[in-house]
Amino acid sequence: MNLFESNNIKIEPNNLQVDIVLGDLIEIGEHRLLCDSSTDHFWRKATGFTSLCKEESVDLIVTSPPYNKKNWLRNKSKTNGWIREIEYSSYDDNLPQEEYVRWQKQVIAQCLWALKPSGSLFYNHIDIMSKHLTIHPTWVYDFPLKQVIIWDKCGTPKLDESYFLPFTEWIFWIKKDKDLVPYFDRNSALLKKNIWSIPRSQEANHPAPFPEKMVTNIVMSCSKPRDLVFDPYIGSGTTMVVAHQLNRKCYGIEIDPKYCQLIIHKMKKLDPSLQIKINGNVYKK
């Protein structure tokens, strides 16, 4: 299977037999997937995170958290403009904003704790437009920010006529410390400028999947073969798929057992030779 094709694998999550439960640790070949809440493991207790990653053990982190959209959009009526909400089956995406910011700063801090000195964190987020204001993810500027990349999604589902059409999101390239130089090989990048024109993923298995080309560009330019890539919000598994295709290891966390089951199925279709274990026991289904 060629790169960028794996998200075309049609698997209906609602039709899967789900054998995964919260707390399961899943081995997919050399990759690791923890079915649990990044909220708890980053914010209230770091046991889940540290069970996957030791301090300064990760070469690259690629992730996109829930955007907390419902907190801003819950009081907006459709008469004020059409709004696209992201519906997660196991997460409400509706924290008080102060709590959400505190959580996300803890997430980034934990990620930097796990990064090697030469490592990078690529953190995708958006501007929330609500009540004729733009809420920018300003908390990222509390960390050593190497570069801001603009993701041109080449389209938008947002049709609110009170704004210019929002075609872009942010990818914040954060390093471990302001005095460190992270690994980077621009010659290996598919996209070499700081504006990446990549259409939104059309994968139907998850409400907000990463485009594989985006993850590929990051992995190819900011890691080497056999490096460890981590995604604390791994969703339907795009980061793991790309890492496997590019000969990297991937560790991830996903709260929804349904999506963990989906990742198992997707990875087995991608590479039938992969052995699956759940909590150390071989899984043969």
Buried (B, 14 or more C-beta within 10 A) or exposed (E): EEBBEBBEBEBEBEEBEBEBEEEBBBBBBBBBBBBBBBBBBBBEEBEBBBBBBEEBBBBBBBBBBBBBBBBBBEEBEEEEBEBEEEEBEEBEBBBEEEEBBBBBBBBBEBBBBBBBEBBBBBBBBBBBBBEEEEBEBEBBEEBBBBEEBBBEBEEBEBEBEEEEEBBBBBBBBBBBEEEBEBBBEEEBBBBEEEEBBBEBBEBBBBBBBBBBBBBBBBBBBBBBEEBBBBBBBBBBBBBBBBBBBBEBBBBBBBBBBBBBBBBBBBBBBBBEEBEBBBEEEEBEE
